[in-house]
């Protein structure tokens, strides 16, 4: 993906989180996949590094 595509995906995720937070008792039911868990772990550790290749296995 290019930069613009990454930003659009990020914007979508932010909007989904905002919508989920405003719905009382709402749960989207989306399981965390390996790629998302890697992103969550990076954010929580404070060590976000640039990925050169998108891979859920690394």
Phi, psi and omega per residue, in radians:
X1 nan 2.636 3.056
X2 -1.580 3.091 -3.081
X3 -1.025 -0.802 -3.124
X4 -1.054 -0.712 3.125
X5 -1.155 -0.730 3.091
X6 -1.058 -0.756 3.139
X7 -1.124 -0.652 3.107
X8 -1.161 -0.721 3.093
X9 -1.114 -0.759 3.110
X10 -1.082 -0.735 3.117
X11 -1.069 -0.733 3.119
X12 -1.069 -0.787 3.141
X13 -1.116 -0.720 3.122
X14 -1.102 -0.748 3.125
X15 -1.144 -0.685 3.087
X16 -1.081 -0.762 3.122
X17 -1.097 -0.721 3.120
X18 -1.104 -0.784 3.127
X19 -1.121 -0.729 3.118
X20 -1.080 -0.703 -3.090
X21 -1.215 -0.404 -3.089
X22 -1.615 -0.198 3.138
X23 -1.648 2.078 -3.133
X24 -1.078 2.055 3.099
X25 1.271 0.205 -3.088
X26 -1.311 2.419 3.030
X27 -2.398 2.193 -3.084
X28 -1.301 -0.396 3.131
X29 1.363 0.119 3.137
X30 -1.309 2.124 3.061
X31 -1.281 2.635 3.081
X32 -1.352 2.121 3.086
X33 -1.565 3.037 -3.077
X34 -1.039 -0.706 -3.108
X35 -1.170 -0.764 3.119
X36 -1.138 -0.699 3.136
X37 -1.100 -0.655 3.098
X38 -1.085 -0.712 3.111
X39 -1.162 -0.772 3.122
X40 -1.044 -0.816 3.137
X41 -1.060 -0.712 3.138
X42 -1.123 -0.781 3.141
X43 -1.123 -0.794 -3.114
X44 -1.144 -0.529 3.127
X45 -1.449 -0.261 -3.100
X46 1.370 0.226 -3.094
X47 -2.103 1.371 3.101
X48 -1.622 2.041 -3.123
X49 -1.969 2.628 3.123
X50 -1.162 2.289 3.036
X51 -1.628 2.294 3.091
X52 -1.590 -0.477 3.135
X53 -2.352 2.273 3.117
X54 -1.416 2.074 -3.140
X55 -2.632 2.294 3.103
X56 -1.420 -0.198 -3.096
X57 -1.629 -0.159 -3.113
X58 -1.841 nan nan
